[in-house]
Amino acid sequence: MPISKLLSAAIVAGCLFAAAALIAGVMADDYPPLDIFNNGLPLLAAGLLVLFLLSLSLRTYYLILASGGLLMMALLAFGPTQSGAAHQTSQDAKRFMRITTFNLQGKSSLHLQKVKAFLAETDPDAVILEEVRWKHEEFLKHMKAPYPYQAGGHGLVILSKHAIVDKGRIDRPDEPCWRSLIVNWARLNVNGTQVDLVGTHMARPFYPIQQETDFETLTSFVLSRTGPVIIAGDFNATPWTHKIKQFSAETGLARLNTFAPTWPARWKTLPLLPLLPIDNIFVSPHLAKIDLSIGPRLDSDHLPVIADVALVE
């Protein structure tokens, strides 16, 4: 069979798969398990771009039309994502807080040294850590010097330079303690202004019902707050998923990270190219975004997210 026919068949197969994935993503509103397809929208768009270029090289009209049309549909699917982004204020605005969040699990013997150096260099006011284990007890004790106020000791931990005046946690029912924690929160007194800092770790998209329940639980918690709120952590969902868009719409919280990929940074000991922004920070309307950046590799499979926020007068 000529190479052109094989290539045409591959393009047709790719277009059929892309069409099915786009349809599944749209149906996620009614069937939450299908939301997993929306996580891969950027990868789908990149693949369709390749199919479109190949179609142009073959000069086959119906393939150009099919791949080009699907590419446009994939790009348009990113459109509603912009509505949930936080207001960008001036870089000269007075900083209210610097927050960083990352997954503490690491493989190398130098991992915790890298974490300490990273925190010393970036000097955040508060840190939200995910996947904290009992083996990290000594690390947390060491961090008492720069961060005298701490909430939590396993799973999700909040470190703060500002006093904690209240705190709490929310667990999944009927789950063992090592995988039950959804939310760990602390109310901080930041120079006279109280703000609820919330650490979260949502279920993976491979467990869609549990993930949906986690988002419902987090939404209910946010709606019970009346003052400034900052939520940071591993959402296990990208900004263009139905769950994230619905979370923003129902809570009024805006996200700080839209396109900066944070995962996967590693597989076992092998460094990888991060592709998806599943680690994020959300803020209530009391706060505005000054800056957001992605930190260096700390031997975790996630990259850190660092954000500076201003208090809206």
N, C-alpha and C positions, 0 to 999 in steps of 0.2 A: 504494500500500500504506500502511495506517495506520502512524503513527509507533510505536505500541505493538507492532505485529508486527515492525517493523524492529529495535526495541530488544530484543524477545524473541529474535530470531534472532541478534543480536550477543551476547547473554548466553549463549546455547547454544554459540555458536562459542568464546567465551572459556572456558567451562567445559570444553569438549572439549580445548582447548589446555592448560589447567591440569591436567586429569587426565592427559594424555599426559606433561607435564613432571614431575609427581609420580611417576608410574610409572617414568619414565626415571631419576629421581634415586634411587629405591629400587634399581633394577637396576645402579647404579654400582658396587656391591660386586663384581659379577661382570664388568661391562663398564666399565672405567675411563673410556673416552671420554665416557660419559654423565654423569660427575661435573660436567661443565660446567653442567648444569641446576641442580645444587645451589647453585652460586654465586648464582643469581638468586632464591633462596627468599624473601628479603624483598620483592623486587619482585613476585613471584608472589602473595604474601600480600596486598600492597597492592592489586593488581589484583582479586583475589577479593573483597576488602572492598568495592570499588566495585561489582562485579557483584552482591554480596549486597544492598547498599543499593538498587541499581536494581531488583532483584527484589522487594524490599519495597515500593517505590513502585508497581510494577505489580500487586502483590497476587496474584502467580501462584505457587501452592503448589509446583509441581514445580521451578520456578526457584529459589525460596527454599530448598528442601530441597537441591538440587544445589549451588548456590553456597555455602550455609552449611556443608554437609558438607565440601566441598573446602577451604574456608577453615579449618575445624578441623583437617583433615589437614595443611595447610601449616604451621599454628601448632605442631602437635604435632611436626613435623619438626625444630623448633628445640630440643625437649626434651633429647635426648642431648648437645647442644652444651655444656650447663652442666657436664657431668662433666669436661671438660678444662680448666676455668678454674683459675688459680692461687689458692692460699690468700691471702686478704686479711688482712694483719696490721694492727696499730694504726698510725694516722697518726703517733703519737709514737715509733714504733720507731726504733732507730738505723739510719740509712741506710748500707748497705754500698756501693752504687754508684748513680749516675744514668746511664742509658744513653739515647741517642737514635739513631734510624735514619731515613734519608730518602734519596730519589732526588736526586742532585746535578744532574741535567740541568735546565737552565732556559733560557728564551728571551730574557728582557730583559737589557739592559746592566747593570741594577742587581741582577741575580740574586745574584751572589757577595757583593755588599755586604750584601744581606739575609741571606744564610747566615751571614756573619761576625757580624752584629749579633744574629742568633738564637742562635748558639752563645755569644756573650759574655753574653747575657741569661740563658739557661737554665743555662749553666756545667755541662754534663755531664762525668762522669769519663771517658767513652769514647763515641766516635761511630762508627757503621757507615754508610758511604756506598755507595750503589749507582749504577751507570751513571757511574762516573768515567771521563773520557776524557783523552787526552794533553794536551788544551788546559787541563786543570786542574792541570798541574804547578806553575805559579806559586802557585796557591791553596794546594796542599799544602805548599809550601815556607813560605808565610806562616803556615800553621797549626802549624809546628814550634815556635813560641814558646809557645802555650798547650798544645799537644799534642806534646811532644818525642819520643814513641814512636809509630811508625807501621808498619803492615804492609800491603803491597800498593801498587800504583801505578796500576792500571788495572782497570776493572770494579768490583771490590769493594775497599774500603780501610777499614782500622781505624785510628782516631786514639785515642790513650790518654794520660792523665796519669800512669798507672802503668807501671812497667817491664815490657817484654815479655821473657819468659825463654825462650820457644819460639814458633814459628809455622810455618804451612804452608798449603797450598792443595790443592783437589781440582778437577780439570778434567774436562769431558766428553771422552771419547775421540773422535778423528777429527773434531774441530771446529776451525775457525780460532781463533786466540788471542783475537780480539775478542768471541767469544761462547762460549768454552769454560768459563769459570770458574763453578763452582757454589758453592764454599765457600772462604772465606778466614778462617783462624782464628789467634788469638794467645792464648798463655797469659800472663796478667797476674799480677803479684805485687801484690796489693792489701793493703797494710799487713800483710804476712806471710801472707796467705791467697792461694793460687793458684787462679785461676778461668779456665776456657777461654771466651773470648769469640769467638763464631762469627758471621761475616757470611754471608748467603746470598741468592741471587737465583734462584728457581725458574723453570723454563720456563713460558710462558703456557699457559692451558688449551686454546688452539687447537692445541697440540701435545701431546695427552694422553699418548702413549707416552713422550715425552721427559720430561714433567712427572712421570710415575709413576716413571721411572728416577731422576730427580733426588731424589725423596723417598726412594727406596730407598737411594740413596747417602748422603744426609744421615742417615737412620736408622742405617745401619751405622757411620757416623762417631761418632754420639752414643753408641752402644752400646759403642764402644771406649774411651770416657772413663770415669774413675772418680771424679773430683772434681766440684766445682761447674761447671755449664755454663750459659751464656746464649747463646741464638741469636736473632739479630735480622736483619730484612731484608724484602725483597719476596717473599712466598710465592706471589703470583699465585693464591691460593686463599683462600676465606673460611672461617671457623671451622666452618661447617656442611657442608663438603664431606667426602666419605668419606676423602680423602687426609689432611686435617688431623686428623680424628678418629683415624684409624689411626696416624698419626705420633705423636700424644700417647699412645695406648694402648701402642704398642710401645716407646717410649723412656722413658715415665714423666715426660716434660716437660710442664709446664702453661703455657698461654698467658696473657698479660696483657691482650690486647685481644680482646673478643668482639663488641661492637656499634658501636664508634666508627669511622665510615667514614673512609677515607683516600684513596680513588680513585673516580672521576677528578676531580681538582681543576682540570684545564685541558685544553682541546683547542686546540693551536697557541697562539694568543694570547687565546683566549676562555675566561674563567673559567667553571667548571662547579660544580654541587653534588655533592660526593662522596657516593657511595651505598654503597660496599662496603669492608669492613675487610680488605684484602688485605695490608697491612703490619702486622707483628706482632713480638712479643718472647716467647720461650719460656724458661722457667727450670727447672732441675732441682730436686728436692725439698730441696736444700741451701738454697734461697732462697725468699723469700716476697714478695708484692707489697705495697708500701706505697701507691703511687699510680701512675696512668697518665693521661696527657693527650695531646691532639692539638695540634700546633703550628700556627703561622700559614702562610699561603700564601707559598712561597718561589719562585714562578714555575715550579715543577715540576708534573707532572701527579699527583704524590703529596703528601700532607701528612705532616709529620714525626710520629713517635711518640716520646714521652718517658716514661720509666719510672724510678721509684725502687724499689729492691729492698733487702730486709734479709736478713742472714745468719741462717739458722735455727740456734739454739744446740743 
